[in-house]
């Protein structure tokens, strides 16, 4: 059981999350070429659907191996939800 939550420093959190998000967003909008109609209306939905199906399968597979949780963090979050429901 976790005794206390561990918080990382704000600078580290920004370095791990905000800096990559900002740089990838700027890269996309500044340097990415325009997509044609076929790519945006046919290929993008197919890729999104195939990734969704694959990720759902993977999460269910991991959940079966971890007694219902896709990873260790979600099992901890699920435990905390149960504790809060009981209290």
C-alpha positions in Angstrom: 0.0 0.0 0.0 1.2 3.5 -0.8 1.8 5.5 2.4 2.0 8.9 0.7 1.9 10.3 -2.8 5.3 11.3 -4.2 5.3 14.6 -6.1 8.1 15.4 -8.6 9.4 19.0 -8.8 7.5 21.4 -11.1 10.6 21.9 -13.3 10.9 18.2 -13.9 7.2 17.8 -14.6 7.4 20.6 -17.2 10.5 19.2 -18.8 8.8 15.8 -19.1 5.4 16.9 -20.3 5.1 20.5 -21.4 8.3 20.9 -23.3 7.8 17.9 -25.6 4.1 18.8 -26.1 4.9 22.4 -27.1 7.8 21.4 -29.3 5.8 18.7 -31.1 2.8 21.0 -31.6 5.1 23.8 -33.0 6.8 21.2 -35.2 3.5 20.0 -36.6 2.0 23.4 -37.3 5.2 25.0 -38.7 6.9 22.2 -40.7 4.3 19.6 -41.6 3.0 19.7 -45.1 -0.6 19.8 -46.1 -2.4 16.4 -46.4 -4.5 15.6 -49.4 -8.2 14.7 -49.3 -7.7 11.0 -49.4 -5.3 11.0 -46.5 -7.7 13.1 -44.3 -11.0 11.5 -45.2 -10.0 7.8 -45.7 -6.6 6.9 -44.3 -6.7 9.0 -41.0 -10.0 7.4 -39.8 -8.8 3.9 -40.8 -5.5 4.5 -38.8 -7.4 5.8 -35.8 -9.8 2.9 -35.9 -7.0 0.3 -36.2 -5.0 1.9 -33.4 -8.1 2.0 -31.2 -8.8 -1.7 -31.8 -5.2 -2.6 -31.2 -4.9 -0.6 -28.0 -8.2 -2.0 -26.7 -6.9 -5.5 -27.4 -3.6 -4.7 -25.7 -5.3 -3.2 -22.6 -7.6 -6.2 -22.2 -4.6 -8.6 -22.6 -2.6 -6.7 -19.9 -5.7 -6.5 -17.7 -6.1 -10.2 -17.9 -2.5 -10.7 -16.8 -2.8 -8.1 -14.0 -6.1 -9.1 -12.4 -8.2 -6.5 -14.2 -5.8 -3.6 -14.4 -4.0 -2.6 -17.6 -0.9 -1.5 -15.7 0.3 -1.1 -12.1 -0.8 2.5 -11.9 -4.3 1.8 -12.9 -4.5 -1.0 -10.4 -3.4 1.5 -7.7 -6.0 4.1 -8.9 -8.7 1.4 -8.9 -7.8 0.5 -5.3 -8.0 4.2 -4.2 -11.4 4.5 -5.9 -12.6 1.5 -3.9 -11.3 3.0 -0.7 -13.0 6.3 -1.4 -16.3 4.5 -2.2 -16.2 2.6 1.1 -15.4 5.7 3.2 
